[in-house]
């Protein structure tokens, strides 16, 4: 796996969002009442006994692709119909591939890698909840959907930062109500213009400018991480469109 960037060294003793998923998965596997699935019901040559999460994680790499997809369809059905702990079991089983994806995402990333990790976890949960499961390579497609979603966010944030750095060089007395100046001023101006709300500005400011992991911001304001991610994404989309519109008018 590619090396994490230098920001990781400051937090090496603190568990990352992916580490916390691994811990939650291990706790589920250690339960005396750990949930199981029926290999007989899934079919495709699986053992006919009931299998727990740990056994599924062990046997999946040994299965043929069609059998792996059958297991993943059952995991996703349980995650959607039953709820926890099945979403955590699914992401725990997918964790090795997600760690590899996280390593690619943080290459040359100047921000806090934990932020990307948290968003990758949230994006994978979102994929479990909504992705189509009627084709092959289900786990790979879920992982790819999550990776691409965070990758777009990451490079969108980079482009946004580049634009605001360029705007910082403009005179403060702008002729238009343009989003000029320090990023904090950009956010404040966008709130006054009705582009984003004060809460959305705080969400962007804390997680982007202050580089507080989004999971921590969400926990502080009492909002589920996936909801915070979606709120921030929608706000940043409006903000980027507003900035682009203004650039085209100047």
Secondary structure, 3 states (H helix, E strand, C coil): CCCCCHHHHHHCCCCCHHHHHHHHHHHHHHCCCCCEEEHHHHCCCCCCCEEEHHHHHHHHCCCCHHHHHHHHHHHHHHHHHCCCCHHHHHHHHCHHHHHHHHHHHCCCCCCCHHHHHHHHHHHHHHHHHHCCCCCCCHHHHHHHHHHHHHHHHHHHHHHHHHHHHHHHCCCCCCCCCCCCCCHHHHHHHHHHCCCCCHHHHHHHHHHHHCCCCHHHHHHHHCCCHHHHHHHHHHHHHHHHHHHHHHHHHC
